[in-house]
Structure formats: structure tokens, C-alpha cells
Amino acid sequence: MRKIILTRHATAEPERYPQKDFDRNLEDIGMAEAVRLGKYLLAKNEKPDAVYYSSSNRTSQTAEILIKEAQLDSVLRVSERSLYNSGYLQLIEQIKFFDTEHHTIVMIAHNPGISQIATALSQDSYQLSPGSAVCLNFAVDSWSEIRSGSGKENWYFIP
């Protein structure tokens, strides 16, 4: 059994020229969304083996807050530049190469890719809002066995 918690970064400040999109930070509301998600994971007793996240400021900040609030201090943290604005095909390739020792993974990324991957892997349609997450279960022995439509929703969180 494998479980992935697909998460969209929390609400970020608007784009402002000449600031780069990659460098945008969370707004106060986004920080509160990430806190709520972390507390939700703690209440659900979710203990992921690893948290993979885009290395952009807003996803890194979302990950840091989530990890703190869910009390996941010892979890493996993997900042991946390749998750920045990735499409769902790139995200699927990332998932296929997760360590087989890891049974539960949090992936924090950007729309539209994160919503597309949630939709592609499940039998439902998702449009993840900032700071939301969907947990999908897969009846497989390794991440490389995951296929479109094979995920079953465990829970869906909207802050």
C-alpha cells in the first residue's frame, strides 16, 4: 500500500514586477492555511516518510510550516527544483522514482500540475485551491506501479 498527499502551496503574494515568480512569498493568509493543513495532518495522525516540495519560496515556506505544525521534525525533506511549475507528466515521473522504502509521501507543488496529477491518478476531478491537499491510496507494492485512475481518495482538505 502506498499513500501520497498531493498539496498545492498556500496563498502567495501577487506577482510584482520585477520580482520573479519563483521568489514570491506566502501572504499572511497563506501562512494560516499552511498552519491549518499541518494541524489537520497531526489530527489525522499522518506520518509521512518524506516531504517533496518545489524549491520556490512559497512552496518551501508551505513545507516548513506544515512540517512544524504536523510535528514531523525527523521527516526526510526534499527540495526539488524540477517540481517548480511542473506539468502532471513530470510529476508522475517524479512519483515513479520515490524510494520504495517510503510508503507515505507529501508532494507540494503548483497548479495546474498538482491538480492535474490528482485528477489523473484518481477517479475524481480536482481543482486544488491554495493550501489544500488530497490524500490518495494505492494498492501497489512500489511507486513505479502507480497508474492513471488507480488512486482512491482517503481524504480531501480545503483550508
C-alpha atoms as an extended CHARMM CRD file, in Angstrom:
* protein
*
       159  EXT
         1         1  MET       CA              0.0000000000        0.0000000000        0.0000000000  PROA      1               0.0000000000
         2         2  ARG       CA              1.2470000000        3.4670000000       -0.9300000000  PROA      2               0.0000000000
         3         3  LYS       CA             -0.1720000000        6.8390000000        0.0460000000  PROA      3               0.0000000000
         4         4  ILE       CA              0.5190000000       10.2570000000       -1.4540000000  PROA      4               0.0000000000
         5         5  ILE       CA             -0.6770000000       13.5830000000       -0.1090000000  PROA      5               0.0000000000
         6         6  LEU       CA             -0.7990000000       15.9510000000       -3.0810000000  PROA      6               0.0000000000
         7         7  THR       CA             -0.6870000000       19.5350000000       -1.8460000000  PROA      7               0.0000000000
         8         8  ARG       CA             -0.9100000000       22.8980000000       -3.5380000000  PROA      8               0.0000000000
         9         9  HSD       CA              1.2600000000       25.5880000000       -1.9400000000  PROA      9               0.0000000000
        10        10  ALA       CA             -0.6470000000       28.0500000000        0.2410000000  PROA      10              0.0000000000
        11        11  THR       CA             -1.7440000000       31.5320000000       -0.8850000000  PROA      11              0.0000000000
        12        12  ALA       CA              1.1840000000       33.6020000000       -2.1150000000  PROA      12              0.0000000000
        13        13  GLU       CA              1.6650000000       37.2990000000       -2.6610000000  PROA      13              0.0000000000
        14        14  PRO       CA              0.6900000000       38.5380000000       -6.1230000000  PROA      14              0.0000000000
        15        15  GLU       CA              3.2510000000       38.8250000000       -8.8620000000  PROA      15              0.0000000000
        16        16  ARG       CA              5.0190000000       42.1790000000       -8.8280000000  PROA      16              0.0000000000
        17        17  TYR       CA              7.4670000000       43.2010000000      -11.4940000000  PROA      17              0.0000000000
        18        18  PRO       CA             10.4830000000       42.9160000000      -11.3520000000  PROA      18              0.0000000000
        19        19  GLN       CA             10.1980000000       40.1570000000       -8.7290000000  PROA      19              0.0000000000
        20        20  LYS       CA             10.4620000000       36.6750000000      -10.1940000000  PROA      20              0.0000000000
        21        21  ASP       CA              7.5410000000       34.2840000000       -9.7750000000  PROA      21              0.0000000000
        22        22  PHE       CA              9.9270000000       31.7790000000       -8.1590000000  PROA      22              0.0000000000
        23        23  ASP       CA             10.7010000000       34.2840000000       -5.3770000000  PROA      23              0.0000000000
        24        24  ARG       CA              7.1170000000       35.0240000000       -4.3100000000  PROA      24              0.0000000000
        25        25  ASN       CA              6.4370000000       34.5090000000       -0.5970000000  PROA      25              0.0000000000
        26        26  LEU       CA              3.3480000000       33.3860000000        1.2700000000  PROA      26              0.0000000000
        27        27  GLU       CA              0.8750000000       36.0250000000        2.3520000000  PROA      27              0.0000000000
        28        28  ASP       CA             -0.3820000000       36.0140000000        5.9480000000  PROA      28              0.0000000000
        29        29  ILE       CA             -3.4830000000       34.1120000000        4.8270000000  PROA      29              0.0000000000
        30        30  GLY       CA             -1.2230000000       31.5490000000        3.1660000000  PROA      30              0.0000000000
        31        31  MET       CA              0.7360000000       31.0460000000        6.3790000000  PROA      31              0.0000000000
        32        32  ALA       CA             -2.5570000000       30.4600000000        8.2100000000  PROA      32              0.0000000000
        33        33  GLU       CA             -3.6280000000       27.9430000000        5.5240000000  PROA      33              0.0000000000
        34        34  ALA       CA             -0.3660000000       26.0150000000        5.9320000000  PROA      34              0.0000000000
        35        35  VAL       CA             -0.8120000000       26.0010000000        9.7260000000  PROA      35              0.0000000000
        36        36  ARG       CA             -4.3410000000       24.5830000000        9.3430000000  PROA      36              0.0000000000
        37        37  LEU       CA             -3.0940000000       21.8820000000        6.9710000000  PROA      37              0.0000000000
        38        38  GLY       CA             -0.2660000000       20.9200000000        9.3390000000  PROA      38              0.0000000000
        39        39  LYS       CA             -2.6830000000       20.6920000000       12.2720000000  PROA      39              0.0000000000
        40        40  TYR       CA             -5.0370000000       18.6170000000       10.1180000000  PROA      40              0.0000000000
        41        41  LEU       CA             -2.2300000000       16.1450000000        9.3240000000  PROA      41              0.0000000000
        42        42  LEU       CA             -1.3920000000       15.9600000000       13.0240000000  PROA      42              0.0000000000
        43        43  ALA       CA             -5.0400000000       15.3100000000       13.9600000000  PROA      43              0.0000000000
        44        44  LYS       CA             -5.2770000000       12.5840000000       11.2720000000  PROA      44              0.0000000000
        45        45  ASN       CA             -2.0480000000       11.0970000000       12.6480000000  PROA      45              0.0000000000
        46        46  GLU       CA             -0.4230000000       11.2460000000        9.2100000000  PROA      46              0.0000000000
        47        47  LYS       CA              3.2490000000       10.3210000000        9.4750000000  PROA      47              0.0000000000
        48        48  PRO       CA              4.7750000000       10.6740000000        6.0150000000  PROA      48              0.0000000000
        49        49  ASP       CA              8.1810000000        9.2170000000        5.2900000000  PROA      49              0.0000000000
        50        50  ALA       CA              9.1750000000       12.2100000000        3.1730000000  PROA      50              0.0000000000
        51        51  VAL       CA              8.0420000000       15.6490000000        2.0550000000  PROA      51              0.0000000000
        52        52  TYR       CA              8.9680000000       16.5620000000       -1.5250000000  PROA      52              0.0000000000
        53        53  TYR       CA              8.4070000000       20.1740000000       -2.4980000000  PROA      53              0.0000000000
        54        54  SER       CA              9.2070000000       22.6810000000       -5.1920000000  PROA      54              0.0000000000
        55        55  SER       CA             12.1430000000       24.8520000000       -4.2380000000  PROA      55              0.0000000000
        56        56  SER       CA             10.2400000000       28.0850000000       -4.8920000000  PROA      56              0.0000000000
        57        57  ASN       CA              9.8600000000       30.3580000000       -1.8630000000  PROA      57              0.0000000000
        58        58  ARG       CA              6.1100000000       29.8010000000       -1.4410000000  PROA      58              0.0000000000
        59        59  THR       CA              6.2950000000       26.0050000000       -1.5900000000  PROA      59              0.0000000000
        60        60  SER       CA              9.3390000000       25.9050000000        0.6870000000  PROA      60              0.0000000000
        61        61  GLN       CA              7.5100000000       28.0880000000        3.2080000000  PROA      61              0.0000000000
        62        62  THR       CA              4.3910000000       25.9090000000        2.9480000000  PROA      62              0.0000000000
        63        63  ALA       CA              6.5240000000       22.8100000000        3.5840000000  PROA      63              0.0000000000
        64        64  GLU       CA              8.3260000000       24.3530000000        6.5760000000  PROA      64              0.0000000000
        65        65  ILE       CA              5.0760000000       25.4060000000        8.2530000000  PROA      65              0.0000000000
        66        66  LEU       CA              3.3460000000       22.0870000000        7.5220000000  PROA      66              0.0000000000
        67        67  ILE       CA              6.2960000000       20.1170000000        8.9230000000  PROA      67              0.0000000000
        68        68  LYS       CA              6.3690000000       22.2310000000       12.0900000000  PROA      68              0.0000000000
        69        69  GLU       CA              2.6220000000       22.1160000000       12.7460000000  PROA      69              0.0000000000
        70        70  ALA       CA              2.3030000000       18.3830000000       11.9620000000  PROA      70              0.0000000000
        71        71  GLN       CA              5.2910000000       17.6930000000       14.2570000000  PROA      71              0.0000000000
        72        72  LEU       CA              7.2760000000       15.9920000000       11.5090000000  PROA      72              0.0000000000
        73        73  ASP       CA             10.6970000000       17.1990000000       12.6470000000  PROA      73              0.0000000000
        74        74  SER       CA             12.5030000000       13.9950000000       11.6450000000  PROA      74              0.0000000000
        75        75  VAL       CA             10.8230000000       13.5490000000        8.2390000000  PROA      75              0.0000000000
        76        76  LEU       CA             13.0060000000       13.4880000000        5.1230000000  PROA      76              0.0000000000
        77        77  ARG       CA             12.7260000000       16.8390000000        3.3240000000  PROA      77              0.0000000000
        78        78  VAL       CA             13.4980000000       17.0290000000       -0.3720000000  PROA      78              0.0000000000
        79        79  SER       CA             13.5150000000       20.3850000000       -2.1440000000  PROA      79              0.0000000000
        80        80  GLU       CA             13.1990000000       19.7720000000       -5.8900000000  PROA      80              0.0000000000
        81        81  ARG       CA             13.6860000000       22.4940000000       -8.4820000000  PROA      81              0.0000000000
        82        82  SER       CA             12.0730000000       20.1210000000      -11.0020000000  PROA      82              0.0000000000
        83        83  LEU       CA              8.7240000000       20.4100000000       -9.1440000000  PROA      83              0.0000000000
        84        84  TYR       CA              8.5480000000       24.1460000000       -9.8810000000  PROA      84              0.0000000000
        85        85  ASN       CA              5.5940000000       24.6760000000      -12.2510000000  PROA      85              0.0000000000
        86        86  SER       CA              5.7920000000       21.0700000000      -13.4310000000  PROA      86              0.0000000000
        87        87  GLY       CA              3.0410000000       19.5430000000      -15.5070000000  PROA      87              0.0000000000
        88        88  TYR       CA              1.4140000000       16.3190000000      -14.4710000000  PROA      88              0.0000000000
        89        89  LEU       CA              3.6130000000       14.1470000000      -16.6980000000  PROA      89              0.0000000000
        90        90  GLN       CA              6.7320000000       15.4860000000      -14.9540000000  PROA      90              0.0000000000
        91        91  LEU       CA              5.0770000000       14.9120000000      -11.5700000000  PROA      91              0.0000000000
        92        92  ILE       CA              4.2080000000       11.3120000000      -12.4770000000  PROA      92              0.0000000000
        93        93  GLU       CA              7.8380000000       10.7040000000      -13.4240000000  PROA      93              0.0000000000
        94        94  GLN       CA              8.9240000000       12.0910000000      -10.0480000000  PROA      94              0.0000000000
        95        95  ILE       CA              6.4790000000        9.8100000000       -8.2160000000  PROA      95              0.0000000000
        96        96  LYS       CA              7.6910000000        6.6960000000      -10.0700000000  PROA      96              0.0000000000
        97        97  PHE       CA             11.1740000000        7.2140000000       -8.6330000000  PROA      97              0.0000000000
        98        98  PHE       CA             10.2440000000        7.7210000000       -4.9720000000  PROA      98              0.0000000000
        99        99  ASP       CA             12.2470000000        5.4680000000       -2.6680000000  PROA      99              0.0000000000
       100       100  THR       CA             10.4600000000        2.1300000000       -2.2380000000  PROA      100             0.0000000000
       101       101  GLU       CA             11.1980000000        2.3610000000        1.4970000000  PROA      101             0.0000000000
       102       102  HSD       CA              8.7900000000        5.3080000000        1.6500000000  PROA      102             0.0000000000
       103       103  HSD       CA              5.1460000000        4.3320000000        1.8970000000  PROA      103             0.0000000000
       104       104  THR       CA              3.6260000000        7.7680000000        2.5540000000  PROA      104             0.0000000000
       105       105  ILE       CA              4.7770000000       10.8850000000        0.7120000000  PROA      105             0.0000000000
       106       106  VAL       CA              3.7160000000       14.5300000000        0.7830000000  PROA      106             0.0000000000
       107       107  MET       CA              4.2580000000       16.3540000000       -2.5110000000  PROA      107             0.0000000000
       108       108  ILE       CA              3.8650000000       20.1460000000       -2.5050000000  PROA      108             0.0000000000
       109       109  ALA       CA              3.7660000000       21.7980000000       -5.9040000000  PROA      109             0.0000000000
       110       110  HSD       CA              1.9580000000       24.2750000000       -8.1480000000  PROA      110             0.0000000000
       111       111  ASN       CA             -1.1850000000       24.4530000000      -10.2240000000  PROA      111             0.0000000000
       112       112  PRO       CA             -2.1700000000       23.4250000000      -12.7750000000  PROA      112             0.0000000000
       113       113  GLY       CA              0.1450000000       20.4010000000      -12.4750000000  PROA      113             0.0000000000
       114       114  ILE       CA             -0.7400000000       19.3750000000       -8.9070000000  PROA      114             0.0000000000
       115       115  SER       CA             -4.4850000000       19.4180000000       -9.6720000000  PROA      115             0.0000000000
       116       116  GLN       CA             -3.9060000000       17.5890000000      -12.9390000000  PROA      116             0.0000000000
       117       117  ILE       CA             -1.8990000000       14.8270000000      -11.2510000000  PROA      117             0.0000000000
       118       118  ALA       CA             -4.5790000000       14.4090000000       -8.5530000000  PROA      118             0.0000000000
       119       119  THR       CA             -7.2120000000       14.0590000000      -11.2690000000  PROA      119             0.0000000000
       120       120  ALA       CA             -5.0960000000       11.7360000000      -13.4250000000  PROA      120             0.0000000000
       121       121  LEU       CA             -4.1790000000        9.3980000000      -10.5710000000  PROA      121             0.0000000000
       122       122  SER       CA             -7.6490000000        9.1900000000       -9.0550000000  PROA      122             0.0000000000
       123       123  GLN       CA            -11.1000000000        8.5460000000      -10.3800000000  PROA      123             0.0000000000
       124       124  ASP       CA            -12.2630000000       12.0480000000       -9.4610000000  PROA      124             0.0000000000
       125       125  SER       CA            -11.7110000000       15.5670000000      -10.7500000000  PROA      125             0.0000000000
       126       126  TYR       CA             -9.7720000000       18.0240000000       -8.5810000000  PROA      126             0.0000000000
       127       127  GLN       CA             -9.0540000000       21.7270000000       -8.7120000000  PROA      127             0.0000000000
       128       128  LEU       CA             -6.8750000000       22.2390000000       -5.6560000000  PROA      128             0.0000000000
       129       129  SER       CA             -7.1550000000       25.6840000000       -4.1000000000  PROA      129             0.0000000000
       130       130  PRO       CA             -4.1160000000       27.2350000000       -2.3520000000  PROA      130             0.0000000000
       131       131  GLY       CA             -3.2080000000       25.3120000000        0.7970000000  PROA      131             0.0000000000
       132       132  SER       CA             -5.4640000000       22.3640000000        0.0020000000  PROA      132             0.0000000000
       133       133  ALA       CA             -4.4760000000       18.7080000000       -0.2110000000  PROA      133             0.0000000000
       134       134  VAL       CA             -5.8580000000       15.3820000000       -1.3250000000  PROA      134             0.0000000000
       135       135  CYS       CA             -4.6530000000       12.0640000000        0.0640000000  PROA      135             0.0000000000
       136       136  LEU       CA             -4.7330000000        9.1530000000       -2.3700000000  PROA      136             0.0000000000
       137       137  ASN       CA             -4.1670000000        5.4950000000       -1.5130000000  PROA      137             0.0000000000
       138       138  PHE       CA             -2.7330000000        2.9920000000       -3.9960000000  PROA      138             0.0000000000
       139       139  ALA       CA             -2.9020000000       -0.7890000000       -3.6780000000  PROA      139             0.0000000000
       140       140  VAL       CA              0.6040000000       -1.3170000000       -5.0600000000  PROA      140             0.0000000000
       141       141  ASP       CA              3.9360000000       -2.5010000000       -3.6950000000  PROA      141             0.0000000000
       142       142  SER       CA              6.1060000000        0.1660000000       -5.3220000000  PROA      142             0.0000000000
       143       143  TRP       CA              5.7040000000        3.6830000000       -6.6480000000  PROA      143             0.0000000000
       144       144  SER       CA              6.6040000000        2.5460000000      -10.1640000000  PROA      144             0.0000000000
       145       145  GLU       CA              3.3720000000        0.5040000000      -10.2950000000  PROA      145             0.0000000000
       146       146  ILE       CA              1.0930000000        3.5290000000       -9.9590000000  PROA      146             0.0000000000
       147       147  ARG       CA             -1.1810000000        4.0650000000      -12.9680000000  PROA      147             0.0000000000
       148       148  SER       CA             -3.8040000000        6.5950000000      -14.0080000000  PROA      148             0.0000000000
       149       149  GLY       CA             -7.0590000000        6.1080000000      -12.1740000000  PROA      149             0.0000000000
       150       150  SER       CA             -5.5710000000        3.7040000000       -9.6190000000  PROA      150             0.0000000000
       151       151  GLY       CA             -5.7100000000        6.0690000000       -6.6220000000  PROA      151             0.0000000000
       152       152  LYS       CA             -8.5620000000        6.0500000000       -4.1210000000  PROA      152             0.0000000000
       153       153  GLU       CA             -9.3200000000        9.2040000000       -2.1740000000  PROA      153             0.0000000000
       154       154  ASN       CA             -8.6300000000        8.8110000000        1.5280000000  PROA      154             0.0000000000
       155       155  TRP       CA             -9.4080000000       12.4390000000        2.4230000000  PROA      155             0.0000000000
       156       156  TYR       CA             -9.5790000000       15.9050000000        0.8790000000  PROA      156             0.0000000000
       157       157  PHE       CA             -8.6440000000       19.0190000000        2.8600000000  PROA      157             0.0000000000
       158       158  ILE       CA             -9.6180000000       22.5750000000        1.9480000000  PROA      158             0.0000000000
       159       159  PRO       CA             -8.4210000000       25.2710000000        4.3930000000  PROA      159             0.0000000000
